[in-house]
Amino acid sequence: MLGLGRVAIVMMIGLTVVYVCMFYYLRSGARMRLEEDWVNAGRPGEREAWIDERIERAAGRIRVWLAIGVYVIPLVGLFAFVWLTN
């Protein structure tokens, strides 16, 4: 059981690196799409304020889906594998 704990801790460290990298990658993609929308629609007003307002909403959704996809699914898979093989 102690070995499983060590594997889970090392896995969490690796998954945290993956989470941070994927978060910034997906956030930059969302930012590029919003900048494109701004240019195509020809909106008046402050561009950065408009983008920042919408990127915060998108970042919230990104965080939730990444937490599920990066942390929950692999850890459940690890524990299911251990449970099934024992």
TATAVEN-V711647 format. One line per field, one symbol per residue. ss: DSSP state (H for helix, E for strand, L for the rest). burial: + if it has 9 or more other C-alpha atoms within 8 Angstrom, else -. A space follows every 10 residues. Layout:
ss->???
burial->???
This chain:
ss->LHHHHHHHHH HHHHHHHHHH HHHHHHHHHH HHHHHHHHHH HLLLLLHHHH HHHHHHHHHH HHHHHHHHHH HHHHHHHHHH HHHHHL
burial->-------+-- -+--+--++- -++--++--+ +--++--+-- ---------- +--++--++- -++--+++++ +++++----- ------
